[in-house]
Amino acid sequence: MGQFGRFIRELGKYRGAQLWIAFLTLISALLSLQTPGLIKQIFNFLDPRKSEPFHLPGPFSSLTGAFVLLILVSLASGLMSYVMGVTIQAMGQRFLLDTRVKLYTHLQGLSQGFFEKSQTGKIVATVVNDVGQVNGLITGAFVTIIQDSVTLIGVLILIFMQNAHLALLALSVYPIYILNYLLSRKGLSDNASKISELRGVILSDLQEKLAGIQVVKSYAQERSEVRSYTHLNRDNLNLNIRQNGLGTWLWVRAELITAVGTAVVLCVGGQAVIKGDLRQGDLVAFLVLVTAYLYAPTIRLIQLNDQLARSQTSLRRIFDLLDTAPVVVNNLKAPALPKIAGRVVYEHVKFAYEPEQYVLKGIDLTVEPGQMIAFVGGSGSGKTTMISLLSRHYDVVEGRITIDGHDLREIELYSLRQQIGVVLQESILFHATIRENLKYGKLDATDEELAAAVEAANLTSVIEALPQGYDTKIGEEGVKLSVGEKQRLAIARALLADPRILVLDEATSSLDSETETLIQEALDRLMTNRTSFVIAHRLSTIVKADKIVVMELGEIKEMGTHSELLEQGGIYARLYAEQFRAELEAGA
Ligand SMILES: Nc1ncnc2c1ncn2[C@@H]1O[C@H](COP(=O)(O)OP(=O)(O)OP(=O)(O)O)[C@@H](O)[C@H]1O
């Protein structure tokens, strides 16, 4: 029930709408409860044995008047329900908007590590499906709960006022209702949480396999993917059938209990009518009250159990996501990093992704402004981790990293990242126009700035050749750019951002020499006058680096310029010889 409690608190901000809904519910319930009273008066008036006059205001105290009043009451109650429906739908839509924005804002604030460990599809399922499910709770279940609870309270008072004996009889079936409910509750909620979990799995699997369709196709796994997708969906179907079966079975039993209750009231009440202790109209009105206003809302409330069970899992996932704290905490009160020169110092830096499993084991490294550092080393030696720490995607476990003397943890995070540009191995571009992709580096870039960046990135002729130039869409409905063109576009984007520090993860994939030259030229222009950290794969980059850092198992083993390290004849000399030979062979 904890989740529902928190949910109700979350809804607190819509208090105005809630009060309005509560007021309308009350009026609507009071109006609809007038119907049985009117029916009673009509029947008692029509009683052939002893017609009783109407106790209604002047113009309505006739048969026609009573009918008109009946219609007016229904109309007014319908109108109230309409206004209430609209108000609740609006509140539901507000909730959808607010919760999705809240979740998305929270997601944007989470650290990179969270996304490395989570399946995107599951996150999408929560933001889209789970929030939608909870919206259903507001617009569906909550209306029922409020409306029917008010009706139940009103009807209880009315039936006891009319006939306490019959009222007690009508209520005698309630222990059986409760038992019936308790019997089904666990099954329904267990099954609902399985459905909800499975839905997340199906969505994340779909997203993952479509994103990785190249792998699926190149391993010819299409049929096995279709099989496993069908399998998951069949499980989903079975669980849903079971859920509906459980829900319907609960409802059928509740209907049966209702029938018993109605029969008992009719039987005992009927005898009272025969004996003359009760008027026919009183019995009919009592029966309408009991069946339509007592039993029917009770059954509706019982049926809600299914929806509540389904929503519980959704709420848990929404709250779990909202409760996930970022690993790297951005102190918004910390001072912004002033415009930097770009001096970076790693002081005795130790870092572990998992407790005690150090992947950086005491790094000391000083980089002067404008220098180019090349990280070299075997796979898993810690190169990527070094640059992740610089952008503060993770915090160091021991030691510290400073930029121009500022400890990274003591400055505002965004002001840090704004001054670090990143060009990754695989350039990530969005499904938008070339202009929009470029402007991601600098939102207010002028056309001249765009053109200069594009020129420096050797892209001018490529863009000019496109039908709509800068306004050409990339991806799905637009052009497909080659790997080299994408990379140059990413370089132009970084040029526009004009960061003082540059992080570059060079592409390992071999590009043809012409493309390689174009990219290299663009990169050289990008790196000019910036402190650059390069995870180097190309000999040309390594050779001209101001400092080559050779890493092995999380430690710096060698450091120096190309010629210094060759002279040492250590790890670097060996790596270089290997790579040089490999490049010669590849070129041959
Ligand atoms: N997100 C992560 N969670 C846990 N361990 C990680 C994570 N990222 C990297 N590691 C581990 O940290 C170690 C260093 O990885 P890192 O990616 O820094 O190496 P690298 O030198 O960049 O390797 P490569 O050249 O293959 O990219 C490896 O043992 C790797 O398995």
Ligand as a Chemical Component Dictionary entry (heavy atoms), coordinates in Angstrom:
data_LIG
# 
_chem_comp.id                   LIG 
_chem_comp.type                 NON-POLYMER 
_chem_comp.pdbx_formal_charge   0 
_chem_comp.three_letter_code    LIG 
# 
loop_
_chem_comp_atom.comp_id 
_chem_comp_atom.atom_id 
_chem_comp_atom.alt_atom_id 
_chem_comp_atom.type_symbol 
_chem_comp_atom.charge 
_chem_comp_atom.model_Cartn_x 
_chem_comp_atom.model_Cartn_y 
_chem_comp_atom.model_Cartn_z 
_chem_comp_atom.pdbx_ordinal 
LIG N1  N1  N 0 30.993 0.493  -16.803 1  
LIG C1  C1  C 0 31.853 -0.406 -16.353 2  
LIG N2  N2  N 0 31.530 -1.181 -15.293 3  
LIG C2  C2  C 0 32.404 -2.080 -14.818 4  
LIG N3  N3  N 0 33.637 -2.293 -15.315 5  
LIG C3  C3  C 0 34.018 -1.551 -16.364 6  
LIG C4  C4  C 0 33.145 -0.579 -16.949 7  
LIG N4  N4  N 0 33.799 0.003  -17.967 8  
LIG C5  C5  C 0 35.006 -0.584 -18.039 9  
LIG N5  N5  N 0 35.159 -1.513 -17.082 10 
LIG C6  C6  C 0 36.346 -2.308 -16.819 11 
LIG O1  O1  O 0 37.406 -1.430 -16.498 12 
LIG C7  C7  C 0 38.617 -1.859 -17.092 13 
LIG C8  C8  C 0 39.221 -0.723 -17.918 14 
LIG O2  O2  O 0 38.344 -0.462 -19.004 15 
LIG P1  P1  P 0 38.566 0.701  -20.050 16 
LIG O3  O3  O 0 37.364 0.737  -20.902 17 
LIG O4  O4  O 0 38.985 1.916  -19.340 18 
LIG O5  O5  O 0 39.802 0.124  -20.878 19 
LIG P2  P2  P 0 40.387 0.605  -22.269 20 
LIG O6  O6  O 0 41.859 0.648  -22.056 21 
LIG O7  O7  O 0 39.731 1.817  -22.718 22 
LIG O8  O8  O 0 40.010 -0.633 -23.201 23 
LIG P3  P3  P 0 39.653 -0.649 -24.764 24 
LIG O9  O9  O 0 40.880 -0.223 -25.488 25 
LIG O10 O10 O 0 39.337 -2.079 -24.998 26 
LIG O11 O11 O 0 38.500 0.258  -24.936 27 
LIG C9  C9  C 0 38.295 -3.089 -17.895 28 
LIG O12 O12 O 0 38.697 -4.215 -17.130 29 
LIG C10 C10 C 0 36.801 -3.055 -18.056 30 
LIG O13 O13 O 0 36.290 -4.357 -18.040 31 
# 
loop_
_chem_comp_bond.comp_id 
_chem_comp_bond.atom_id_1 
_chem_comp_bond.atom_id_2 
_chem_comp_bond.value_order 
_chem_comp_bond.pdbx_ordinal 
LIG N1  C1  SING 1  
LIG C1  N2  SING 2  
LIG C1  C4  DOUB 3  
LIG N2  C2  DOUB 4  
LIG C2  N3  SING 5  
LIG N3  C3  DOUB 6  
LIG C3  C4  SING 7  
LIG C3  N5  SING 8  
LIG C4  N4  SING 9  
LIG N4  C5  DOUB 10 
LIG C5  N5  SING 11 
LIG N5  C6  SING 12 
LIG C6  O1  SING 13 
LIG C6  C10 SING 14 
LIG O1  C7  SING 15 
LIG C7  C8  SING 16 
LIG C7  C9  SING 17 
LIG C8  O2  SING 18 
LIG O2  P1  SING 19 
LIG P1  O3  DOUB 20 
LIG P1  O4  SING 21 
LIG P1  O5  SING 22 
LIG O5  P2  SING 23 
LIG P2  O6  DOUB 24 
LIG P2  O7  SING 25 
LIG P2  O8  SING 26 
LIG O8  P3  SING 27 
LIG P3  O9  DOUB 28 
LIG P3  O10 SING 29 
LIG P3  O11 SING 30 
LIG C9  O12 SING 31 
LIG C9  C10 SING 32 
LIG C10 O13 SING 33 
# 
